[in-house]
Each structure stands twice: as structure tokens, then as C-alpha cells.
Amino acid sequence: MIVPTHDSSELARQTADGSWTLAHAEHSEWYHSRAGALTEARHLYVVASGILGEFEQGNCVRVLDVGLGLGYNALATVDAWLQSGAKAHLQILSLENDEALFHALRSGSAPWQIGWNPFWIEALKGLRCESDGLWRGVIRGPGGGALDWHVILGDARSDASISLLQKSGPHDYVWQDPFSPKKNPGMWTADWFSAVALAVGCDGCLMTYSVARKVRDALEVSGWRVEKIPTTSHKKNWLRAFRLARVGDPT
């Protein structure tokens, strides 16, 4: 099923798991595959990363969410944290360049939000503007932990954005999910991955769907160890990378 969105140049469609996704007019690309928007978010970022073990052990975790998009990766992470008992703090820093998309997401009535958990809608509406381009929401978990969720709007590669993401670290996990290297090449370069590495602790884990040679090379030259991992989707592999130790790291 395909329905028009608020923008006639964009389309929404239902994926195999019942969740909805959106087409991006400028990039001519869907945000998710037909296999399932929510399923992919859960399996690639939440399960394959190992973050579930951190939640179960009650460890505080910081996540850098590169490409908030339709919200699935961040919200699947929040779901997993809540289901584990939310015993420790979870910090998420989401980056999003499309301000109109972000406000549609916060509205709770966007076309891809059909059938969403009411808690997700409440969490998004709870985000408040702290300053120009910076939003924040805090949610208390049942186990005593708290979710501290920040969203930075604008070009993630700007000096201001990079400064904020590095000051908010060190992050433990990175969900690298901007549009594809072909459509959005600036977010897949060695310069970008080097900037991210400075915001991530030693052995910090980066997850992404792209296993392109250019992506692997860019990660490796910027201080990451990469490995292909099997998927639960139509793709053969996803990519997992770990930030290598460097001079100046705490011992």
C-alpha cells in the first residue's frame, strides 16, 4: 500500500513487518527496505551491536545516532533499554539535517507513524528546544535510570555540530544510518569517520548497513577495525566496526 504524505513528492509505504517507511524526494531513496523498517532497526543496531548485554548488566550507555530520520533506530534502542528494566542511564545524541522531517516526527501524526506505540509519540513530543538547533528530552525509567535524549538539527559536518557531538562523548555505540554513500557521500568519508572516532571511546562500536569497499576503507584509515557480519534481512552482510586504541586514551 502506498499513500501520499504531507509532501506530494514523497510517498509512504508499509513494510513486511507492518511498520511504515518513507521515500525521500531529493535522494530518490526509501529510508528502509521492504523487509521491515522496525525489524531492521532492532536486528542491526540493537541486537547485532551487543548493546542488549550492556542494558542487562545495568551499565550506563551513550549512543550516537547518525541520521535520526524516521526515528526507528533511536526508538528501538529506547524500547530495548526499557524492556531490560532501565536500571542505568541511557544517553542518545541524534543528528538530523532535515528540520521539516524532524518536526513531522515530533507531530506524532506523520504517515509513517501509523500504529506506533503511544510511548514513542510521548517521547518525541517531550523533546524541547534548548537553543537554536538543539533539542532535549528526559525520561525516567522504571528501574531508576533515565533517558537523556538530545537532537542536533543541521549539517552534522559543521564545526558546531562536531564540537557538540565530541563534547557529549565518549560514546559507546554509533548507529551510522544516513542515506547511502552514493546519495550522501559526505557522511561516509574518512574525514567524517575520523571526527566520529574522536567522540567514541576505545573499543566503541559502530554499526551500519553499508559494506561498500569505500566505506570499509574510509573506516580503516580513520582508526576503526571493520568486520562484515551476517544479516537477518535480504542483504548478505552488515558492517560492524570498533574504534582502535590511540595515544591519549585512558589506560
Stockholm file with secondary structure:
# STOCKHOLM 1.0

chainA/1-251         MIVPTHDSSELARQTADGSWTLAHAEHSEWYHSRAGALTEARHLYVVASGILGEFEQGNCVRVLDVGLGLGYNALATVDAWLQSGAKAHLQILSLENDEALFHALRSGSAPWQIGWNPFWIEALKGLRCESDGLWRGVIRGPGGGALDWHVILGDARSDASISLLQKSGPHDYVWQDPFSPKKNPGMWTADWFSAVALAVGCDGCLMTYSVARKVRDALEVSGWRVEKIPTTSHKKNWLRAFRLARVGDPT
#=GR chainA/1-251 SS CEEECSSTTCEEEECTTSCEEEEETTTTEESSCTTCHHHHIIIIIIITTCHHHHHHTTCCEEEEEECCTTSHHHHHHHHHHHHTTCCSCEEEEEEESCHHHHHHHHHSCCGGGTTCCHHHHHHHHTCEEEETTEEEEEEECTTSCEEEEEEEESCTTSHHHHHHHHHTCCEEEEEECSSCTTTCGGGGSHHHHHHHHTTEEEEEEEEESCCCHHHHHHHHHTTEEEEEEECSSSSSEEEEEEECCCTTCCC
#=GC SS_cons         CEEECSSTTCEEEECTTSCEEEEETTTTEESSCTTCHHHHIIIIIIITTCHHHHHHTTCCEEEEEECCTTSHHHHHHHHHHHHTTCCSCEEEEEEESCHHHHHHHHHSCCGGGTTCCHHHHHHHHTCEEEETTEEEEEEECTTSCEEEEEEEESCTTSHHHHHHHHHTCCEEEEEECSSCTTTCGGGGSHHHHHHHHTTEEEEEEEEESCCCHHHHHHHHHTTEEEEEEECSSSSSEEEEEEECCCTTCCC
//
